[in-house]
Amino acid sequence: MHERAYDRFSPTSTVQIIDRLDGTALGVLINVSKGGFMMLSEGNCPEAGEIRQVQLIDHETGDPDISVGATCLWHDEANARHSYWSGFQIIDISPEEQEKLDRYISSLEEAARNN
């Protein structure tokens, strides 16, 4: 049985994943951990091995607003036509962004415990 290094948590709102280089929306956050995240995208599917500079943000609240460098480890077609699941590993994050990510994950963990 495969054991994960970090627990994964689902966002409590719609968090967009934005390409920081050109501002395009890549997809929506499905779950996140201290080591990476899973995204659902429509249309464009990142290739395994692709490295992206991304921002995780809920446009309604402005949170969590976390910027990371991440590499796509895998992708798979979702049930909906032209939709894809993609798994990313965080490979570059500043100490300030790591603090924000840790706070965000703690808030999701708390929300999961209360449900």
C-alpha positions as CSV (number, residue, x, y, z in Angstrom):
1,M,0.0,0.0,0.0
2,H,1.3,3.5,-0.9
3,E,1.6,5.9,1.9
4,R,1.6,9.6,1.1
5,A,4.2,11.9,2.7
6,Y,1.6,14.6,3.4
7,D,-2.2,14.7,4.0
8,R,-4.2,16.2,1.2
9,F,-7.1,18.6,1.8
10,S,-9.8,19.9,-0.5
11,P,-10.5,23.6,-0.8
12,T,-13.7,25.0,0.8
13,S,-14.1,27.4,-2.2
14,T,-13.2,27.6,-5.9
15,V,-9.5,28.2,-6.1
16,Q,-8.1,29.0,-9.5
17,I,-4.6,28.0,-10.6
18,I,-3.2,30.8,-12.7
19,D,0.0,30.7,-14.9
20,R,2.1,33.5,-13.5
21,L,4.0,34.0,-16.8
22,D,1.0,34.8,-19.0
23,G,-1.9,35.2,-16.6
24,T,-4.0,32.4,-18.1
25,A,-6.2,30.2,-15.9
26,L,-4.9,26.6,-16.0
27,G,-7.6,25.0,-13.9
28,V,-9.1,24.6,-10.5
29,L,-7.6,23.3,-7.3
30,I,-9.0,19.8,-6.3
31,N,-6.7,19.2,-3.4
32,V,-3.5,20.5,-1.8
33,S,-0.8,19.3,0.5
34,K,2.6,20.6,1.7
35,G,4.2,18.9,-1.2
36,G,1.9,19.5,-4.1
37,F,-1.6,19.7,-5.5
38,M,-4.1,18.2,-7.9
39,M,-5.8,20.3,-10.6
40,L,-8.8,19.8,-12.9
41,S,-8.4,21.6,-16.2
42,E,-10.5,21.9,-19.4
43,G,-8.9,22.0,-22.8
44,N,-5.2,22.4,-22.3
45,C,-3.6,19.5,-20.4
46,P,-0.1,20.0,-19.0
47,E,2.4,17.4,-20.0
48,A,4.3,15.3,-17.4
49,G,7.6,17.0,-16.7
50,E,6.3,20.5,-17.5
51,I,7.4,23.1,-15.0
52,R,5.0,26.0,-14.2
53,Q,5.1,29.1,-12.1
54,V,1.6,29.3,-10.7
55,Q,-0.6,31.3,-8.4
56,L,-3.4,29.6,-6.3
57,I,-6.2,32.2,-5.7
58,D,-9.9,32.5,-5.1
59,H,-10.9,35.5,-7.1
60,E,-13.9,36.2,-4.9
61,T,-11.9,36.5,-1.6
62,G,-8.3,37.0,-2.8
63,D,-7.2,34.1,-0.7
64,P,-5.1,32.0,-0.4
65,D,-2.9,33.9,-3.0
66,I,0.0,31.5,-3.0
67,S,2.7,31.5,-5.6
68,V,4.8,28.4,-6.3
69,G,7.0,26.7,-8.9
70,A,5.6,23.2,-9.6
71,T,6.3,20.3,-12.0
72,C,3.5,18.2,-13.5
73,L,4.1,14.6,-12.4
74,W,1.1,13.0,-14.2
75,H,-2.1,13.7,-16.0
76,D,-5.2,11.7,-16.9
77,E,-8.3,12.3,-18.8
78,A,-11.3,13.1,-16.6
79,N,-14.9,11.8,-17.3
80,A,-15.9,15.1,-18.9
81,R,-14.8,15.5,-22.5
82,H,-11.6,17.6,-22.9
83,S,-11.1,17.7,-19.1
84,Y,-8.0,16.5,-17.3
85,W,-6.7,15.7,-13.8
86,S,-3.1,16.7,-13.2
87,G,-0.8,16.1,-10.3
88,F,1.9,18.7,-9.4
89,Q,4.8,18.6,-7.1
90,I,5.9,21.9,-5.5
91,I,9.6,22.4,-6.4
92,D,10.1,26.0,-5.6
93,I,8.5,28.1,-2.9
94,S,9.8,31.1,-0.9
95,P,9.7,31.1,2.9
96,E,6.9,33.7,2.8
97,E,4.8,31.6,0.4
98,Q,5.5,28.5,2.4
99,E,4.1,30.3,5.5
100,K,0.9,31.2,3.5
101,L,0.6,27.6,2.3
102,D,1.0,26.2,5.8
103,R,-1.7,28.6,7.1
104,Y,-4.0,27.7,4.2
105,I,-3.6,24.0,4.8
106,S,-4.1,24.4,8.5
107,S,-7.4,26.2,7.8
108,L,-8.5,23.4,5.4
109,E,-7.6,20.8,8.0
110,E,-9.6,22.6,10.7
111,A,-12.6,22.9,8.3
112,A,-12.3,19.1,7.5
113,R,-12.3,18.3,11.3
114,N,-15.4,20.4,11.8
115,N,-17.4,18.7,9.0
